[in-house]
Amino acid sequence: MDIIKKNRKDERRILIAMIVDSVVLGRISGKWDKRGLFKTKWANVVGKWCVEYYKQYEKAPQKNIQGLYEQWAAKSRDTETVRLVEKFLETLSTEYEAL
């Protein structure tokens, strides 16, 4: 089940909220499906990190998202995917700063 069906802009805003806001992340984590809730692969990858972090610490990862990325990247053998997820996170950071 996708929670975002309109456009990527909405998807990105919700993902930013999951990264920085514990209340939003708490509400979404209860509905999180193993396949994810977003249309795009990258959003589901990052969303999964957030949900797993919330289950362990009961708060949003905020700046710790970088560490979650680094742990994931160290285990990944697909350097192209690692590069794309890094770029995706950079654009989310830029959008967050603009908000």
N, C-alpha and C positions, 0 to 999 in steps of 0.2 A: 504494500500500500504506500503510495507516494503522498507525502503531506503537502508537497508543492506541485501544483499543476499549471500555474499561470506562467511564470517566467523565471529565468535564472536570477534576476535581481532580487526577487523575494526569497529564493532559496539561499542566496548569499547572505542576505540580512538575517535570516533565521540562524544560519550557521555562525555568523559573527556573534549573535546573541548567545548561542550555545557555548561559545568559547569564553565569553566574558561575564555572563549573567547566570548565577547559580539557580535562581528561581525558574528561569526559562529552561535551563538544562534539566532541572529536576522534573519539570512537567513533561518534557519531550522524552526523557530517558525511560519513563514508565510506558511509553508507547513504542519504543524503539524495537524494530524488527531486525533479525540477524542479517537480512539482506539490505537493511537501511530504509530510510523513508524519503530519500531525495531521488531526483531523476539522474543526476550526474554521479559518475563513479567517484570523482575526487571529493565531492561533498559527503558522500557516504563513508569514505575512508576517514576523513577528518571527524565527521559526526560520530563514528564508532569510537575513535580515540576519546572524544569528549564524554560519551556515555560510560565507557569503561573507567575513565578518571573519576567521574561523578560517583559511580558505584563504590569505588575504593575510598574516596575522600569526602564525599557529599558536598562538593563545591565545583564550580567551573574551573577549568584549567588555567584560564587567563594567560599569563606570560609563560606558563609551563607547557603551552602548546608547542613551543620550539623544542623542548626536551622530548616530548612525545614524538614529534617528527623525527628527531635525530635517532631515537631508539628504533623506530620503524625503518628509517633509511639504512641503518647499520645492518639490519636483518635482510633487507631486500636485495635481490640479485638483479633486478631490472633497473638499471641506471636511468633509462629513459623515463620510466614511471616516477622514479625518485625526483628527477629534475622537474617533471610536470607538476607533481604535488608541491614541491618547493615554490614554484612559480605561482601556483594557485594560492598558497598561504601568503605569499608576498602581496598579491592583489587584494586578498581579504584584509590584510593589515592596512593597506593604503585606503581601502574603502572605510574601514573603521575609523581611521584618523580623520577622514573627510566628514564623517557623521558627527 
